[in-house]
Amino acid sequence: MLTRIHILNYAIVDRLEVELGPHMTVLTGETGAGKSILVDALGLVLGDRADTSVVRHGADRAEVLAVFTVTDLPRVQAYLADNALDEDAEDAGDGTPEKECILRRIVGKDGRSRAFINGRTVPLQSLRALGALLVDIHGQHAHQSLLIRDTQRQILDDYANHPSILATVSSQYETLHQLSKEYERVQRSTADRENRLAYLRFQLQEIDDFALQVGEAEVLEEERRWLVHAARLLEGGQSALARLQAEGAPNALGLLFRARNELRPLQGIDARLVPAAELIESAVIQLEEASAGLRHYLATLEVDPRRMDFVEDRLVALKELARKHRVDPTELASLADRLRKETSDLEQSETRTAELAAQVALARRAYQEGAMTLHIKRTQIGTDLAVRVTENLHALGMPSGRFEVACTLIEDQEGSHGMDRVEFLVSTNLGSPFYPLGKVVSGGELSRISLALQVLVATNLRVPTLVFDEVDVWVGGRVAGIVGRLLHVLGERRQVVCITHLPQVAAEGHHHLLVTKHTDGISTRTEIRPLETQERVREIARMLGGVELTDQTYAHAMEMIHLAHPTRESTS
C-alpha cells in the first residue's frame, strides 16, 4: 500500500509530506484549498504526462516521491525482480522484514522529466507499468468516459478478472492478423506473377544459351593476355634454348663441357681443383635440365590466330551480356542463381497461396473459438454485474433503476479484444425499456451509476490502493451516506484514499486528512495534516453547517462519526 508521499515545488505546494495508513483515508478542505493536488501529484509519480505548468513559480523543478510497502504484493515483487529493480528487505522496526518500493519523478522548468524506481533511472513506461500494479485512480470525471463503449467493455473485463482469456484471444488475433496480411500480399503479387515469370525465364534462357562456365570471365581474360604475348614468348624461348645448346655455334653447354673435360685430368695432380670441377659438373646437369624444359615448353607453344579471334569475340559477348543485365561479368553466374531462385519461388507461389489460405482458415477458427469462449464468459459475468449494479443503484437513491449489460457477438468485427460489442443499458423508471446510458440518464444519475460500477470493479481488482477523487459529486443526503458506507466497506479490503466534499462520506473514513491553503500576501502554499478526534468533529461540523456552527451541528457531526465507527469511543 501507499505509506508516504513527498511533494516538492509542485503547483502551489512548496514542500509537503503526507503519511497514509491502511483502510479508508478521506481528504477534506475548503473549495480551492488544493485537495486534488495530492491526486495530481500521485498521478505524476505513477507516470502521467507532465509539462512545465506543474513546476511551482520560481522553482527550478518539481519533485514527487511515493513510498509503497510491497511485502504482500507478489506481482509487484516479480516485476521489480524481472527488471533488476528490487531492493533488499528493510526492517519495519518490529523485527519483521518490510519490503518497500520507492517511486520518484522530477520535472524541470525546461520541461524535461526523469523517472526513478528504487533510486534507478527508468523509462517513463516502466513507471507507468509498475504504477498500474500499485494504484488505481478514479477521477471525478470518470463517469464521462462511461459513455464510451470501449470503456464499458474494459469495465466488464476488469470485473470478470479474466486476463488469461483476454491474453489468449489477443495472441490469436495477432496470429490471424499477420497471416491475413501475408496472404493478401501474396494474392496481390499473383496478378503480376505471370508477367514477371515470363521476363525471368527470358533472362535465364539468354544466360543459359550463352553456356557460361563458372569463372569463365577470369579464364578468358588470362588466356587473352597470353595470346597477345604468344609470339614474344616463342621467340624468347627459342633464343634462350639456342644460347644454351645450339648446334654449330658457341653455346653455354658446349663451353661447360670443354671446361669440365680440361679439369678432369688435372684433379689427380692437384686435389684442390675438385670443388671447382664438381660445381661445373652440377652446372652442366642444371643447364641440361633447363634445356629439356625449354624444348618441352616450345613444343607445346602453339600460336593459333583463330583462337585469338574466338577469345576476343567471347569476351566481347560476355561483357555485352553483363552490361545488359547491369552486373559485372564475374557476377553473371550468381545472377543466374538468383533468377532461378526467384523463378522457383514464383512458380511455387500458387502452392504458397494455398498453404497460407489454409493457415488463415485455421487461425480464424482458433480465434473465433477463443472469441466465443470470451463472449460466453462476458455474458455470464455481465448478468452478475447487472444484478449487483442494480442493487447498488437502488441503495444510491434510484429505486426504479435497472441496469443491464448487452454483450453482442459481431461475427465480422474481429479485434484483439474479441468480437463482442459491449454496451451498458439502463432503465430509470418502472415499465420503461432499456436504453444506452447517454440517452436516458442525467449527470447525477450517470455519476451514481459510475460509482456503483467503480466500487464493484475495484473490489475485483488486484491493485492494493484505490484513489477516488470527488466521485461523490451529484449526490447528497441519505444517498451520500450510502456512498460513504460503500467506500468504507471497500476500505476494509483495500487501501482507499477519497477526496470528498460530503460530510457523510468523510465520517466513514478510518483516517481523516485536512487540506488547507495559506498565503502571506506574496505566495500561496497548501498544507495537509491528519486530524485527531476533536479536530475531525470540528471539520465535519464545518462541512455540515458552513460558517455558523452550533452545538447541534457539533452533536450531529459526533453522531455521524460514532455511527460510522461504533467501536470507537465518542468524545464530547
N, C-alpha and C positions, 0 to 999 in steps of 0.2 A: 504494500500500500504506500501512498504518498505520505511521508512523515514531515518533510520540511521543504519550503520553497523560499529562495532568497532572490530578491529583485533589486537591481541597482540601476538608477538613471533610466527608468522605463516610464514613458509618458509623463505623468505628473508625480511619479514616485521617485524620490531621491535615493532612499535606502529603506528596504522593508524585508523583514524576515517573519515568516508565518510557520508555526508548527501545527501539524494536523494529527488528530487521533483517529482511532477506528470508528466504525459505525457512521452516524449521520452528523455532519457539521453544517450549520447554517451560517450564512453571512448576511448581515443586515446593515442598514445605514440610510441616511437621508438620500433623497434623489440627487444624483450628481456627485456623490461622495467618492465614486470610483469603485463601486462593488465589482463591476465586470473587468476591472483591470487585472485582478488576480487570474480570471479565466483566460483573458487575452495573453497574459504573460505565460501562463501554463501552456497555452496553445503554441506559443513561440518556441518554448523549450522542447515541445513534442514534435517540432518540425514544420510548423506553419510558415508560410511565406511572410517576409517582412521587408519593410523599407525604412528609410531614414526617419519617418514620422514617429517611430517608436522610441527614438533617442530623445531623452529629456533635453529641453532647451539649455544650451550652454555646456552640455557634456560631450565628451568625445565618443562615447559608446554606451550602449545599453547592454545589460547582462542579466540573465536569468539562470538560476541553478535550482534543480529539483532533486531531492533525495528520496529514494524508494527502498523499502525493505522487500527483498525478493526471496526470502528463505523458503516460502511455501509456493513459489511460482516456478515449477519445473520448465515451462515453455520459455520463460524469460532467461532462466539459467542456461538452458540449452542454446538459446540464441547468442548469449554472451560468450559461451564456451566455443561455439562454432566459429565465431568471428574474432576469437582471441581477445575478448574484451572483459573477461571475468577477472575478478579480484579475489584475494584470499578473504575468508570469512573474518568479520570483526566481532569481538566480544561485545555483547549487548550490555554488559555490566553486571549480569547476574550469573555469569558462567556459561550462558547459552550462546553459541555462535550465531550471529545475526548477519546474514549476507545483505549487503547494501549495493545499490546501483545509483550512480550519480550522473545526471544529465545536465549539460551546460550549453548555453547558446549565447554568443556575443554578436551584436550588430553594431557596426561602426557608423559614424555620421556620414561616411563616404558611401554607405550602402553595402559594404562588404560584410559577409556573415561567416562565422565559424561555429562548428558544432563539435561537441566533445561527449564521449561516453567513458566514464571512469578515467577521466584525465587524458584520454587518447583522442586525437583529432579523427573525425569520421565524416564521410559524405552526409549531406542532409537527408538523403533517402534512408540511410541507416538509422538516423534519429527518428524518422517517421515510422520505420518498420518496428523498431523497439517500442516507440511510444504507443503504437496501436495495440501492443500487448499489455500496456500498463494502465492506460486511461482512455475512457470513452466520454466525450463531451457532448452534451445535449444542449444546444443553444436555444435562446428564447424565440428564435425564428425557425426552429426545426419543423414546426407544423406547416410552413410554407412548402418545403420540399416534399411533404407528404402527398402533394397533388401529382407528383411525377411518378409515372408507372415504374421506372427503374428503381426508384426509392422504395416503392411498395414491394416489389419483388425482393429487394435486399432485406427489408424488414422481415418478410416471411421467412427467408432463408436464415436470417440471424436467429429468429425464434425457433426454427426447426433444428438449428445447430447440426447440420449435416455437411461439414466441409469436405469429407472424403467423397461423397456423391458428386458434389459440385466440381471437385478437382478431376474426377474421372470423366465427367461429361465435357469439361473444358479441354482435357487432353484428347478425348475422342474427336471433338470438334476441330482441334488444331490439326490432327492427322488427316481428317476428311478435307479440311480446307487446303492443306498443302498438296494432297493427291489430286484434288479437283483442279488446282492451278496448273499442275504439271500436265494433267490430261488435256486441259484447254490449250496449253501451249503446244502440245504435240498435235492436237487437232488443227490448230491454226497453221502449223507448218506443213500439214498434209497437202493443202491446196497448191503449194509451190514445190512439192516434192518431185513430181514428175519432170518439171522443167529443170530443176536442179540435178536430178539424176541423169537426164539426157546430156546436160553440159558436162557433168563429171565423167560420164562414160566416153564422151568425145575427147576430153583431155587425156584420159587414161589410154585410149586407143592410140592417140598420137604419140604418147611416150612409149607405149609398148611396141608400136610399129618401128620405132627407132632402134629397138633391140639394145637398149642401153645396158652396159655391164657395170657392175659395182666398181667404182674407182677408174672408170674408163677415161674420164677427162684428164686425170693426172697422168695416166699411162700414155695417152696420145701426145700430151704436151712434152713428156720426156722423150718419146720416140721422134717427135718433130725436131726437137733440139739436136738429137743425134744425127738425124738425116741431113740437117743443114750443114753439119761439120763432117760428114762421112768422107768426102774427097780428101779433106785435110788429114783425117785420121789414117787413110790408106797410104797417102804419100809419106807422112811422117813415119809410119810403121816400117814401110819398105826401106826408107833411107837409114833408119836405125839398124835394121837387120843387115843391110849391106856393110855398114861400118863394123858390125860385129863379125860377120862371116861372109865376105864376098869372094867369089872365085876370080882369080887372075888379077887381084888388086890387093894392096896392103889393107889388112883389117886387124882388129883388136885381138881376135883369137889366134890369128897367124903369128902375130908378134909375141903373144904369150907362149905359144908352142915353142918358138925359137928360143926365147929366154929360158924356158924350162929345160929344153934339150942341152943348152950350153952349161947349165948349172949342174946337171946330173953327175957328170964325171968328176966335177970339182969337189963335190961333197965328201968324197972319200979322202981327198987331200986335206981339206980344212972343214972340220965339223961345224964351224961357226956359220957356214953357208946353209945349213939345214933349215933353220927357221924361215929364211927368205924363200928357199925353194918350196917349202910347204905352203906358204902364203900364195905363191904363184900358182901352185897346183890347185889350191882352193879357188882362186880367181878363175882358173880355166873351167872348173866344174860349174861355177855360178854363171859364167858367160855362156856356157853351153846350154844351161837350163833357160837362161833368158832368151837365147836364140830360138830354142824349141818353142817357148811361149809365144814369141813374136810370130813365128811361122804359123802356129795354130790360130792365133788371132787374125792374121791376114787371110788365112784360108776361109774363115767364117765371115769375113767382112765383105758383104756384097752391097753395092750401091745400085738400088733399083729405082729409077726415076718415076716409075708408075706407083711405087709405094709412097713416095713423097707426095704425089698428087692425091692419092687416097687419104693419107693422113690429113693433108691440108683441107680437103673437102669435108672430111668427117668432123674436124674441129669447127669449121665454119657452120656446118649444120647444127652441131651440138650447141654452139653459142647462140645461134638464132632461136633454137627451141627454148633455151634457158631464158633468153630475153623475152620471148613471147609469154612465158609463164612468170616473168618477173622474179627470177631467182638466179643465183649463181650457178654456173654449170655443174659445180660439185654438189649442188643441193637437189638436182633433178631426181635422183633415186629416192631421197627422203620425201620429196614432194609426191612422188608416185605412191609411196606407202600411205601418206596422209589422205590422198584422193581415194585410195582403195578402202581405207577405214571409213571415211565419210560416206562413200557409196554403200558399203556394207550396213552402216547404221541406218541410212535412209531406206535401204531395201528391207531392213528388219523393223522399220518404224511402224509398219502396219501391225506386226506382231506385238510391238511395244504398246501401241494404242489399245489393242485388245486386252493386254495384260493390265494396263492402267485402268481401263473400264471395269475390269473385274475387281481390282483393288479398291476403286472408288465405291463400287457397289457393296463390297464387304465392309468398308469403313463407314459408309452411310448406314448400313444395317446395325452395326455396333453402336454408332452414335444414337440412332433412333431408339434402340433398346435402352441405352443409358438415359436418354431424354425421357422415355416413357417411365422408367423407374423413378426419375426425379419428379415427373408430373404426378405420379401416384403418391409419392411422399409429400409433395407440396399440397395436394388436395386433402390428404388426411390431416396434415398439420394445420392447413387453412381452416378446416372445420373446427378444430380445437381452439385455434386463435380467435375465431369469430365468436365462439361461445364465451370465452374469457374476456374479450374486449367488450362484448355486450354487457356482461356483468359489471365491469368497471364503469361503463357509461351510465348504467343505472345508478351506481353509487356516486357518480360525479354529477348528478343532477339532470340526467337525460333519461327519465323513467320510460319513455316510449322509444328510446333509441335502440336500433338493432344494427348489428354490424355483420358483414358477410365478405368472404374472400372468394372472388371469382378467378379460378385458375383454368384457363382455356388452352388446350393444346392446338397450336397452329402448325400444320404439317410443313408448310413452305416457309416457315420462319426459323431457319437454323441459325444458331448462335452459340457462343461459348457458354451462355447461361442456360442452355436448353431451348426448348421450343414452346415455352409457356408464355402466355400473356396474362400477367397477374394484375388484378385490379381490385381495389378496395371499394366496396359499395356500402351505402348506409341508408337506413330509413329512419327518419326522425319523428314520425307520427304513426300512431296505430292505423293500420289499414293502408298505409302508403307503400308504394312499391320501392324497391331498392334502386338507387341512382349512384353514379360516381360521386366521390367526395366533393369535388369542386362545384357541383351543380346544385347542391341542396343544403349545404351547411354554411352557417355564419362563421365569422372569425373566432368567436368564443367557442362554438361547438367544435370547430376544427382543432382548436387548441386542446380541448378536453379529449378528443379522440387521439390526438398526438400523444398526450400524456399517458392515456390508458395503454397505448401501444408501447411507448418507451419503457414504462415500468415493467411490462410483461417481457419485452425483448431483453431488457437489461438483466432480468433475472436469469435468463438462459446464457448470457454472455460469460465468457471465462475471464473477462477483463476485471481486475480487482478494484479499480477506482472509477466511480461514475460521478460526473460533474453535471449538474442541472443549473443552467443559467436563466433564471426567471421563467421557467417553463410553466409557472402557475399564473401567467397573465390571463386575463379574461375571466377569472373565477373569483369567487368570494363567498362569504358567509359559510353555510354548512358545507358546501362543496369544497371550500378551501380547507376545512378541517379534514375532509376525506383525502384530499391531495396530500396533506401533511402526513396522515396516517399511512398512506401508500408508500411514501418516501421513507417513513420511519421503519416500516416492515422491511423494505428493501435494504435499509441501512443495517439491519440485523444480520444480513448475509453478505453485504458488500460495504466497502467504504464509499459513502455518499457525501458529496460536497454540493450544497444547494444555496444559490443566491436567491433571496426571496424578498418580497415587499409585503407579504401576508403574515400577520401575527399568528394565525392558526398553523401555518407551516413552520414558522420559526420556533413555536413552542414545542414542536415534535423533535427538534434536534437533540442529539446527545451532547453536542458541544455547540457553543454559540460564539461567533466572532463578530465584532463590531467594526465597521468601516467608517472612518471619519476623515474629513478634509479640513486642513488648516492653512491659513495664509497669514503672512506677516506684512502684507501690503506690497511686497516686492515679488515674492514667489509663492507657489502653492504646493503643498505636499499631502499625500494620503497616508493614513495610519490604519493598521489593522491590529486589534488586540482582543484577547479572549475575555469573556465576561464571566464574573462569578455570579452566584445566585441572585443577590440583591440587584446587581447591575443588569442582569438579564431581565428581571421583573420590570425594572425601570424602562428598558428598551422595548419590551413587548407592550408595556403600557403606552409608550410613545406611539408605537405602531397602531395601537387601538384608538387612542384618544386624541392624537395630534398635539396641539400646543398646550391646551388646558388639561392637565392631568388631575384627576380626582381620586379620592380614596376608593371609590367604586371601580375606577379604571385599574388601579393597582391590584385590587382584590380579584378583579376579572383576570388580569394577567397571571397572578399567582395560581388561580384556579386552572387556567389553561395548562400551565406547566405541570401542575400536580396531576391533572387528568392524563396528560401525555406520558408522565413518568410517575406512576402511583407509588413506586417503591422508594422514591426519594423523599426525604423529609421536607415538608413545607416550612418556609420561614416567613416570618411576619416582618 
